[in-house]
């Protein structure tokens, strides 16, 4: 394998620090998703199911079109996962109020319970890491994550979340 020059923009990190950051992201993602993956496996679900459940729970009444924009997957991929979640009773689809062709998605109580279980474990993991790192590090971490998000999606995060758990 060829070790190519990674730098494309000015930054405060050297090559080794950049490589360690990449590895940390891989390990953090692996560990962040591990418990959720085990829960999902109980239902025969995968990470695509998790993403759909999460975003439908986060945005009750979201349209299929808006969900596709968030997930950046094909209609066919979403259709397979969404179809299973609807058939298994985790999500309901309703026609739009103004445009009956729209499909609005909501979690059922069964879906909401699964979403709480999955999100609760991941929220605990993030809260624990943030408590260990301290508030200054948390702000920096959030800034780094925001920097990794494509420009068009950053607008979703312009409002800072409240730290007391409220919204």
LUMGUBA-177306 format. One record per residue (C-alpha): residue number from 1; residue in three letters; chain; z, x, y. Coordinates in Angstrom, 3 decimals. Last residue first. Layout:
<site i="NUM" aa="ala" ch="A" z="Z" x="X" y="Y"/>
...
***
This chain:
<site i="167" aa="unk" ch="A" z="23.666" x="-35.065" y="20.747"/>
<site i="166" aa="unk" ch="A" z="27.195" x="-34.243" y="19.795"/>
<site i="165" aa="unk" ch="A" z="28.243" x="-31.381" y="17.503"/>
<site i="164" aa="unk" ch="A" z="30.471" x="-29.715" y="20.082"/>
<site i="163" aa="unk" ch="A" z="27.875" x="-27.088" y="20.922"/>
<site i="162" aa="unk" ch="A" z="25.497" x="-29.466" y="22.650"/>
<site i="161" aa="unk" ch="A" z="21.871" x="-28.689" y="21.915"/>
<site i="160" aa="unk" ch="A" z="19.851" x="-27.045" y="24.666"/>
<site i="159" aa="unk" ch="A" z="16.895" x="-29.080" y="25.866"/>
<site i="158" aa="unk" ch="A" z="13.739" x="-26.927" y="25.869"/>
<site i="157" aa="unk" ch="A" z="13.563" x="-26.995" y="22.087"/>
<site i="156" aa="unk" ch="A" z="10.696" x="-29.392" y="21.385"/>
<site i="155" aa="unk" ch="A" z="8.756" x="-27.683" y="24.194"/>
<site i="154" aa="unk" ch="A" z="8.611" x="-24.588" y="21.999"/>
<site i="153" aa="unk" ch="A" z="6.132" x="-26.271" y="19.635"/>
<site i="152" aa="unk" ch="A" z="2.987" x="-25.506" y="21.634"/>
<site i="151" aa="unk" ch="A" z="4.054" x="-21.893" y="22.204"/>
<site i="150" aa="unk" ch="A" z="4.303" x="-21.065" y="18.507"/>
<site i="149" aa="unk" ch="A" z="7.862" x="-20.414" y="17.308"/>
<site i="148" aa="unk" ch="A" z="8.902" x="-16.772" y="16.762"/>
<site i="147" aa="unk" ch="A" z="10.195" x="-16.439" y="20.327"/>
<site i="146" aa="unk" ch="A" z="12.364" x="-19.507" y="19.787"/>
<site i="145" aa="unk" ch="A" z="13.948" x="-17.749" y="16.812"/>
<site i="144" aa="unk" ch="A" z="14.640" x="-14.672" y="18.957"/>
<site i="143" aa="unk" ch="A" z="16.139" x="-16.788" y="21.743"/>
<site i="142" aa="unk" ch="A" z="18.350" x="-18.661" y="19.264"/>
<site i="141" aa="unk" ch="A" z="19.564" x="-15.360" y="17.856"/>
<site i="140" aa="unk" ch="A" z="20.347" x="-14.093" y="21.357"/>
<site i="139" aa="unk" ch="A" z="22.341" x="-17.225" y="22.186"/>
<site i="138" aa="unk" ch="A" z="24.167" x="-16.957" y="18.864"/>
<site i="137" aa="unk" ch="A" z="24.933" x="-13.278" y="19.470"/>
<site i="136" aa="unk" ch="A" z="26.652" x="-14.125" y="22.747"/>
<site i="135" aa="unk" ch="A" z="28.573" x="-16.983" y="21.109"/>
<site i="134" aa="unk" ch="A" z="30.083" x="-14.971" y="18.231"/>
<site i="133" aa="unk" ch="A" z="28.511" x="-13.474" y="15.098"/>
<site i="132" aa="unk" ch="A" z="31.090" x="-14.665" y="12.555"/>
<site i="131" aa="unk" ch="A" z="31.216" x="-18.176" y="14.026"/>
<site i="130" aa="unk" ch="A" z="27.416" x="-18.252" y="14.112"/>
<site i="129" aa="unk" ch="A" z="27.172" x="-17.288" y="10.432"/>
<site i="128" aa="unk" ch="A" z="29.680" x="-19.971" y="9.417"/>
<site i="127" aa="unk" ch="A" z="27.954" x="-22.605" y="11.555"/>
<site i="126" aa="unk" ch="A" z="24.569" x="-21.692" y="10.054"/>
<site i="125" aa="unk" ch="A" z="25.853" x="-22.028" y="6.485"/>
<site i="124" aa="unk" ch="A" z="27.711" x="-25.246" y="7.251"/>
<site i="123" aa="unk" ch="A" z="24.548" x="-26.667" y="8.812"/>
<site i="122" aa="unk" ch="A" z="22.639" x="-25.765" y="5.637"/>
<site i="121" aa="unk" ch="A" z="25.134" x="-27.552" y="3.411"/>
<site i="120" aa="unk" ch="A" z="25.250" x="-30.581" y="5.671"/>
<site i="119" aa="unk" ch="A" z="21.476" x="-30.712" y="5.953"/>
<site i="118" aa="unk" ch="A" z="20.972" x="-31.104" y="2.213"/>
<site i="117" aa="unk" ch="A" z="23.774" x="-33.623" y="1.643"/>
<site i="116" aa="unk" ch="A" z="23.011" x="-35.542" y="4.813"/>
<site i="115" aa="unk" ch="A" z="19.306" x="-35.726" y="3.859"/>
<site i="114" aa="unk" ch="A" z="20.196" x="-36.951" y="0.371"/>
<site i="113" aa="unk" ch="A" z="22.411" x="-39.692" y="1.790"/>
<site i="112" aa="unk" ch="A" z="19.741" x="-40.631" y="4.332"/>
<site i="111" aa="unk" ch="A" z="17.160" x="-40.927" y="1.570"/>
<site i="110" aa="unk" ch="A" z="19.365" x="-43.265" y="-0.475"/>
<site i="109" aa="unk" ch="A" z="20.153" x="-45.269" y="2.680"/>
<site i="108" aa="unk" ch="A" z="16.389" x="-45.507" y="3.220"/>
<site i="107" aa="unk" ch="A" z="14.805" x="-42.919" y="5.464"/>
<site i="106" aa="unk" ch="A" z="12.302" x="-44.085" y="8.022"/>
<site i="105" aa="unk" ch="A" z="8.567" x="-43.666" y="8.501"/>
<site i="104" aa="unk" ch="A" z="6.238" x="-45.521" y="10.831"/>
<site i="103" aa="unk" ch="A" z="2.700" x="-46.007" y="9.578"/>
<site i="102" aa="unk" ch="A" z="0.169" x="-46.717" y="12.283"/>
<site i="101" aa="unk" ch="A" z="-2.635" x="-49.128" y="11.445"/>
<site i="100" aa="unk" ch="A" z="-0.561" x="-52.031" y="12.804"/>
<site i="99" aa="unk" ch="A" z="-0.871" x="-50.594" y="16.309"/>
<site i="98" aa="unk" ch="A" z="1.595" x="-52.147" y="18.706"/>
<site i="97" aa="unk" ch="A" z="4.612" x="-52.505" y="16.398"/>
<site i="96" aa="unk" ch="A" z="3.515" x="-49.828" y="13.958"/>
<site i="95" aa="unk" ch="A" z="3.380" x="-50.725" y="10.273"/>
<site i="94" aa="unk" ch="A" z="6.439" x="-49.822" y="8.208"/>
<site i="93" aa="unk" ch="A" z="6.877" x="-47.091" y="5.638"/>
<site i="92" aa="unk" ch="A" z="10.130" x="-46.683" y="3.732"/>
<site i="91" aa="unk" ch="A" z="11.571" x="-43.383" y="2.532"/>
<site i="90" aa="unk" ch="A" z="13.939" x="-42.355" y="-0.290"/>
<site i="89" aa="unk" ch="A" z="13.055" x="-45.158" y="-2.724"/>
<site i="88" aa="unk" ch="A" z="11.417" x="-43.182" y="-5.533"/>
<site i="87" aa="unk" ch="A" z="7.996" x="-44.662" y="-4.739"/>
<site i="86" aa="unk" ch="A" z="8.393" x="-43.828" y="-1.048"/>
<site i="85" aa="unk" ch="A" z="9.448" x="-40.239" y="-1.751"/>
<site i="84" aa="unk" ch="A" z="6.648" x="-39.829" y="-4.302"/>
<site i="83" aa="unk" ch="A" z="4.036" x="-41.158" y="-1.911"/>
<site i="82" aa="unk" ch="A" z="5.361" x="-38.940" y="0.850"/>
<site i="81" aa="unk" ch="A" z="4.929" x="-35.827" y="-1.276"/>
<site i="80" aa="unk" ch="A" z="1.386" x="-36.648" y="-2.420"/>
<site i="79" aa="unk" ch="A" z="0.312" x="-38.051" y="0.930"/>
<site i="78" aa="unk" ch="A" z="1.685" x="-35.060" y="2.802"/>
<site i="77" aa="unk" ch="A" z="-0.468" x="-32.693" y="0.796"/>
<site i="76" aa="unk" ch="A" z="-3.537" x="-34.934" y="1.156"/>
<site i="75" aa="unk" ch="A" z="-2.980" x="-35.423" y="4.871"/>
<site i="74" aa="unk" ch="A" z="-3.038" x="-31.649" y="5.214"/>
<site i="73" aa="unk" ch="A" z="-0.075" x="-29.629" y="6.414"/>
<site i="72" aa="unk" ch="A" z="1.028" x="-28.564" y="9.863"/>
<site i="71" aa="unk" ch="A" z="4.571" x="-29.845" y="9.338"/>
<site i="70" aa="unk" ch="A" z="5.154" x="-30.967" y="12.919"/>
<site i="69" aa="unk" ch="A" z="1.647" x="-32.281" y="13.563"/>
<site i="68" aa="unk" ch="A" z="1.551" x="-34.021" y="10.163"/>
<site i="67" aa="unk" ch="A" z="4.851" x="-35.712" y="11.012"/>
<site i="66" aa="unk" ch="A" z="3.366" x="-36.900" y="14.294"/>
<site i="65" aa="unk" ch="A" z="0.382" x="-38.416" y="12.461"/>
<site i="64" aa="unk" ch="A" z="2.590" x="-40.060" y="9.841"/>
<site i="63" aa="unk" ch="A" z="4.456" x="-41.706" y="12.675"/>
<site i="62" aa="unk" ch="A" z="8.135" x="-41.046" y="13.244"/>
<site i="61" aa="unk" ch="A" z="10.330" x="-44.153" y="13.064"/>
<site i="60" aa="unk" ch="A" z="13.515" x="-42.144" y="12.538"/>
<site i="59" aa="unk" ch="A" z="13.063" x="-38.631" y="13.963"/>
<site i="58" aa="unk" ch="A" z="15.703" x="-36.354" y="12.404"/>
<site i="57" aa="unk" ch="A" z="15.714" x="-38.271" y="9.135"/>
<site i="56" aa="unk" ch="A" z="11.915" x="-38.263" y="8.948"/>
<site i="55" aa="unk" ch="A" z="12.047" x="-34.571" y="9.813"/>
<site i="54" aa="unk" ch="A" z="14.575" x="-33.677" y="7.121"/>
<site i="53" aa="unk" ch="A" z="13.118" x="-35.850" y="4.367"/>
<site i="52" aa="unk" ch="A" z="9.625" x="-34.458" y="4.991"/>
<site i="51" aa="unk" ch="A" z="10.885" x="-30.867" y="5.052"/>
<site i="50" aa="unk" ch="A" z="12.925" x="-31.372" y="1.888"/>
<site i="49" aa="unk" ch="A" z="10.018" x="-32.938" y="0.029"/>
<site i="48" aa="unk" ch="A" z="7.888" x="-29.908" y="0.900"/>
<site i="47" aa="unk" ch="A" z="10.732" x="-27.687" y="-0.302"/>
<site i="46" aa="unk" ch="A" z="10.614" x="-29.108" y="-3.798"/>
<site i="45" aa="unk" ch="A" z="11.665" x="-32.278" y="-5.575"/>
<site i="44" aa="unk" ch="A" z="12.394" x="-33.024" y="-9.242"/>
<site i="43" aa="unk" ch="A" z="15.477" x="-34.968" y="-8.185"/>
<site i="42" aa="unk" ch="A" z="18.096" x="-32.474" y="-9.401"/>
<site i="41" aa="unk" ch="A" z="15.677" x="-29.740" y="-8.286"/>
<site i="40" aa="unk" ch="A" z="16.240" x="-30.832" y="-4.677"/>
<site i="39" aa="unk" ch="A" z="19.948" x="-29.984" y="-4.963"/>
<site i="38" aa="unk" ch="A" z="19.157" x="-26.535" y="-6.375"/>
<site i="37" aa="unk" ch="A" z="16.550" x="-25.925" y="-3.668"/>
<site i="36" aa="unk" ch="A" z="19.085" x="-26.938" y="-0.999"/>
<site i="35" aa="unk" ch="A" z="21.513" x="-24.338" y="-2.376"/>
<site i="34" aa="unk" ch="A" z="18.862" x="-21.619" y="-2.311"/>
<site i="33" aa="unk" ch="A" z="17.242" x="-22.474" y="1.035"/>
<site i="32" aa="unk" ch="A" z="19.495" x="-20.478" y="3.375"/>
<site i="31" aa="unk" ch="A" z="19.798" x="-17.658" y="0.822"/>
<site i="30" aa="unk" ch="A" z="16.057" x="-17.154" y="0.507"/>
<site i="29" aa="unk" ch="A" z="15.511" x="-17.684" y="4.232"/>
<site i="28" aa="unk" ch="A" z="18.189" x="-15.111" y="5.082"/>
<site i="27" aa="unk" ch="A" z="16.729" x="-12.614" y="2.595"/>
<site i="26" aa="unk" ch="A" z="13.196" x="-12.963" y="3.956"/>
<site i="25" aa="unk" ch="A" z="14.351" x="-12.938" y="7.586"/>
<site i="24" aa="unk" ch="A" z="16.517" x="-9.886" y="6.922"/>
<site i="23" aa="unk" ch="A" z="13.519" x="-8.135" y="5.385"/>
<site i="22" aa="unk" ch="A" z="11.436" x="-8.761" y="8.487"/>
<site i="21" aa="unk" ch="A" z="14.291" x="-7.559" y="10.682"/>
<site i="20" aa="unk" ch="A" z="14.629" x="-4.434" y="8.535"/>
<site i="19" aa="unk" ch="A" z="10.912" x="-3.745" y="9.004"/>
<site i="18" aa="unk" ch="A" z="11.232" x="-4.156" y="12.768"/>
<site i="17" aa="unk" ch="A" z="14.291" x="-1.872" y="12.851"/>
<site i="16" aa="unk" ch="A" z="12.397" x="0.758" y="10.855"/>
<site i="15" aa="unk" ch="A" z="9.357" x="0.587" y="13.136"/>
<site i="14" aa="unk" ch="A" z="11.379" x="0.879" y="16.342"/>
<site i="13" aa="unk" ch="A" z="12.838" x="-2.023" y="18.246"/>
<site i="12" aa="unk" ch="A" z="13.080" x="-2.636" y="22.009"/>
<site i="11" aa="unk" ch="A" z="9.739" x="-4.411" y="22.361"/>
<site i="10" aa="unk" ch="A" z="6.329" x="-3.902" y="23.948"/>
<site i="9" aa="unk" ch="A" z="3.576" x="-5.837" y="22.174"/>
<site i="8" aa="unk" ch="A" z="1.343" x="-5.283" y="19.132"/>
<site i="7" aa="unk" ch="A" z="3.480" x="-2.958" y="17.045"/>
<site i="6" aa="unk" ch="A" z="2.987" x="-3.055" y="13.295"/>
<site i="5" aa="unk" ch="A" z="1.148" x="0.237" y="12.693"/>
<site i="4" aa="unk" ch="A" z="-0.114" x="0.138" y="9.148"/>
<site i="3" aa="unk" ch="A" z="1.753" x="1.391" y="6.104"/>
<site i="2" aa="unk" ch="A" z="-0.927" x="1.313" y="3.428"/>
<site i="1" aa="unk" ch="A" z="0.000" x="0.000" y="0.000"/>
***
